Amino acid sequence: MEQVLPFGVAIAIASNLMVCLYFVMLNRYHQENPAYLFWASSCGLFSLGASSLFAAYHFERYVLLVPLASIALFTACYCLFIGLNRFELTSSPTKQQKQINKFYVIGLAVIAASSMYPHTLNGVTCLLMAASLLLTEGCFCRRRTHAFVGYTALRIALFVHAAVMFLQGMILLYQPVTMSIQLSGTWIQIMLLTHLLMTMSTALILPMLQLTRKQLHWERLANTDELTRVLTRRAFLKKVERSLTSTGKTALLMIDIDHFKHINDNYGHQAGDVVLKKVAGSLQTYVRRQDVVGRLGGEEFAILLPAITDKEAKSIADRILTSVANLEIGVDEHIINVTVSIGVAFSQQGEENWDRLYSYADSALYQAKRGGRNGIAVQSDSLLI
Ligand SMILES: Nc1nc2c(ncn2[C@@H]2O[C@H](COP(=O)(O)OP(=O)(O)OP(=O)(O)O)[C@@H](O)[C@H]2O)c(=O)[nH]1
């Protein structure tokens, strides 16, 4: 054991230090987010803790080195949590951050108290680390919807490490008196191995998650109309392709602001922009999760309502019409009132043809405009309002 231990320990510590350096290097390219520095600190502290622990048993300096090792190891888990918190771009302390801060302070107090009873310190540290890892797992990994595989892998790594820590904590607490150097050595080795597994997987997974998130961010930027925050024409049409094939009847609402040119002419282009934003906000209020809202250009919007009945679609159109008409848009000292005209068209299941649906909705919109505006027209039916 004594021969194997230093080798195993050396390998694990060296690997942790390498991952630490790797995170420091990554930090140079992602200085906007300090997450990598926290993870680097986590690996560094873990190496420090493990080597102190090994030195404590090797040189029999329990009193001095074991509490130091416990603090370093527990702080390593705390840094991992903070790194994940910063990774999620939460710049201000969140509720979770405050909770873990409290947990960290309590943990340090528990370590200090356990130092009075050295035979319990390793067990207590293991349990505290397990709790910290489980908190991290619980706080961040469960609610991620994107990069499912990456977050699941991270969860597994955290969970396995926490489980090993917990088991070891229990064993060490249960056998404090009989705990020998050999057992201590074994626990250092297993702990290092599971931590190695975790740091290696985080080192691989986290940059991948960051890349996915950046990609999503750029995609969202490219697909969102800067002014109104709804989909651009291109993104809308792309999404329509997918939504049109959903089950059931689909409705398309074409919405155009009435006499919008007058608003620009009378109150200025900036006032026109404010009106566009407010109207887009109103449109989004009444749609369902699965509906797709886009700005087709200028003052023309479209909403695709998949799997909907005639009555529901007309009711949504009705509510949009009323809510826009009730808007009181304040720009400088003016209050601007606007109305919209809405054309509604339906496509039956199995007849998913965007061009036909669009041309029906467009001619319905034209009909609504001709009928005096501030109204809804459905396909080739008569004007409803
Ligand atoms: N403020 C602002 N105006 C825009 C924007 N995009 C297009 N417009 C203006 O929207 C106006 C659209 O005018 P028209 O197509 O004549 O439509 P309208 O005045 O609403 O007339 P009807 O649709 O027949 O009721 C034009 O004056 C465009 O310059 C924009 O992003 N911001």
The ligand as an SDF file (V2000), in Angstrom:
LIG
                    3D

 32 34  0  0  0  0  0  0  0  0999 V2000
  -40.8340   53.8640  -37.4410 N   0  0  0  0  0  0  0  0  0  0  0  0
  -40.7000   52.8720  -38.3210 C   0  0  0  0  0  0  0  0  0  0  0  0
  -41.3740   52.9080  -39.4810 N   0  0  0  0  0  0  0  0  0  0  0  0
  -41.2530   51.8810  -40.3390 C   0  0  0  0  0  0  0  0  0  0  0  0
  -40.4440   50.7930  -40.0740 C   0  0  0  0  0  0  0  0  0  0  0  0
  -40.5230   49.9160  -41.1140 N   0  0  0  0  0  0  0  0  0  0  0  0
  -41.3730   50.4690  -42.0030 C   0  0  0  0  0  0  0  0  0  0  0  0
  -41.8250   51.6510  -41.5420 N   0  0  0  0  0  0  0  0  0  0  0  0
  -42.7430   52.5840  -42.1670 C   0  0  0  0  0  0  0  0  0  0  0  0
  -44.0450   52.0130  -42.1840 O   0  0  0  0  0  0  0  0  0  0  0  0
  -44.8060   52.7060  -43.1520 C   0  0  0  0  0  0  0  0  0  0  0  0
  -45.7370   51.7300  -43.8160 C   0  0  0  0  0  0  0  0  0  0  0  0
  -46.6240   52.4760  -44.5810 O   0  0  0  0  0  0  0  0  0  0  0  0
  -47.7460   51.8510  -45.4960 P   0  0  0  0  0  0  0  0  0  0  0  0
  -47.2260   50.5720  -46.1100 O   0  0  0  0  0  0  0  0  0  0  0  0
  -48.2440   52.9120  -46.4050 O   0  0  0  0  0  0  0  0  0  0  0  0
  -48.8730   51.3830  -44.5120 O   0  0  0  0  0  0  0  0  0  0  0  0
  -49.9190   52.2090  -43.6340 P   0  0  0  0  0  0  0  0  0  0  0  0
  -49.5870   53.6560  -43.5390 O   0  0  0  0  0  0  0  0  0  0  0  0
  -50.0120   51.4920  -42.3300 O   0  0  0  0  0  0  0  0  0  0  0  0
  -51.2360   52.0290  -44.4220 O   0  0  0  0  0  0  0  0  0  0  0  0
  -52.3030   50.8520  -44.2840 P   0  0  0  0  0  0  0  0  0  0  0  0
  -51.5290   49.6050  -44.0400 O   0  0  0  0  0  0  0  0  0  0  0  0
  -53.0110   50.8200  -45.5820 O   0  0  0  0  0  0  0  0  0  0  0  0
  -53.2120   51.1710  -43.1620 O   0  0  0  0  0  0  0  0  0  0  0  0
  -43.8100   53.3800  -44.1030 C   0  0  0  0  0  0  0  0  0  0  0  0
  -43.8780   54.7550  -43.9180 O   0  0  0  0  0  0  0  0  0  0  0  0
  -42.4540   52.8480  -43.6270 C   0  0  0  0  0  0  0  0  0  0  0  0
  -41.4530   53.8430  -43.7320 O   0  0  0  0  0  0  0  0  0  0  0  0
  -39.7220   50.7730  -38.8420 C   0  0  0  0  0  0  0  0  0  0  0  0
  -38.9730   49.8420  -38.4980 O   0  0  0  0  0  0  0  0  0  0  0  0
  -39.8930   51.8250  -37.9970 N   0  0  0  0  0  0  0  0  0  0  0  0
  1  2  1  0
  2  3  2  0
  2 32  1  0
  3  4  1  0
  4  5  2  0
  4  8  1  0
  5  6  1  0
  5 30  1  0
  6  7  2  0
  7  8  1  0
  8  9  1  0
  9 10  1  0
  9 28  1  0
 10 11  1  0
 11 12  1  0
 11 26  1  0
 12 13  1  0
 13 14  1  0
 14 15  2  0
 14 16  1  0
 14 17  1  0
 17 18  1  0
 18 19  2  0
 18 20  1  0
 18 21  1  0
 21 22  1  0
 22 23  2  0
 22 24  1  0
 22 25  1  0
 26 27  1  0
 26 28  1  0
 28 29  1  0
 30 31  2  0
 30 32  1  0
M  END
$$$$
